[in-house]
Amino acid sequence: MCLFKYLSIFIFLIVTSTAATAAIFEIRNNCSYTVWAAAVPGGGRRLDTGEAWMVNIPAGTTQGRIWARTGCNFDESGKGKCQTGDCNGLLECQGFGAPPNTLAEYALNQFGNSDFFDISLVDGFNLPMEFSPTSGGCTGGISCTADINGQCPDALRTPGGCNNPCTVFKTDEYCCTSGTCGPTSYSTFFKNRCPSAYSYPQDDTTSTFTCPEGANYKVVFCPTGIGEQAEPVIDIRNNCPFTVWAAAVPGGGQRLEYGEVWRINTKGSRIWGRTNCNFDESGRGHCQTGDCDGLLKCQDYGTPPNTLALYTLNQSNYLDFFNISLVNGFNLPMDFLPTTTGGCTASNSCTADIIGQCPKELRTPGGCNNPCTVFQNKEYCCTSGECGEMDDFKFFEQQCPNSFGYPREEAIINTLFCPAGTNYTVVFCP
């Protein structure tokens, strides 16, 4: 909205010309994923990778804006919802989008027969953008291509993007609702990464660009092919008073002393802790529990017993699904919880003294084994028919009721979900 505050002082000099022609805006998706382009005026359209949408914008248009929506799901009538940039649940936008969304703003054929345009991060950021003229002899384009989602301050993180501080804190300091306001630490974060973009409502006029009226323009999402949707961040923390060798597939593995954290970017599918390991300089060795073919950097699943954090991200209805599983037995207490909630408060914990209370037949050095590994029959391995009524299964269910205790346990009860784009923490010995 900064551009329009700046232009308002010239309102008495605005020149309209009936002879002026409409400007052609080419809106192109260079992202490696689908986006739903939005334009006011203009409406909205789904754009798969490489697709473009040509929009004719009347001369004299003010308060025009273009943005991308992500994580959308619309029915045949064009009604639905988007994770970022949603415009009242409509495919064909009639009003502005909900933060966070990177904005291309413009006003055509205004003071001095000029077009004014900018990229604004006042509504936050959801994907990289370029905004540039394509005709009329004007060459002054702008872009914002920094990894803002990946570097977003924790307080502003939200599924699918990096929020604006006004939306988060709702104070005059950040919303500039009265008088004058200046840069804050949060607006400086945006400004440092995209110096040519507006970073707060009263940002300086060096972020507004001009072209002679009659120019055409292009808005490119993820210019030069950059801008992969940021993979979620998962912090793996060791709170145990002993060394744990964390493992993730995909992801590999890392030694964690007490208090250390290993941060990974991954799309799934499991995390666990290994205990009593010994590796040589080449990363080869063996672990008492959770061993993965004798490798420090796991390429395959671990051997029982090992407490498992299981997850699949950005699935049906743009949701993440996650749980703690004891199907492979137990070797460490574990928490699995979101760290950037986006309104999500779901979490799972298994902290019972399972090793100390483990049935005699399931005891093994360093942990409590799963019945399938011990007995190797179809009743415990659930390879045919029904399973789940045996006492050994019930033992795990009773110790950690919110965790999976056997392969066919009811998924709806023990699987949790959060909006796609949420970050998570897995804690050993919480």
Disulfide bonds with the S-S distance in Angstrom:
Cys31-Cys222 1.91
Cys72-Cys82 2.02
Cys87-Cys93 1.98
Cys138-Cys211 1.87
Cys144-Cys194 2.03
Cys152-Cys162 2.11
Cys166-Cys175 1.97
Cys176-Cys181 1.72
Cys240-Cys429 1.88
Cys277-Cys287 2.00
Cys292-Cys298 2.00
Cys344-Cys418 1.86
Cys350-Cys400 2.07
Cys358-Cys368 2.09
Cys372-Cys381 1.96
Cys382-Cys387 1.87
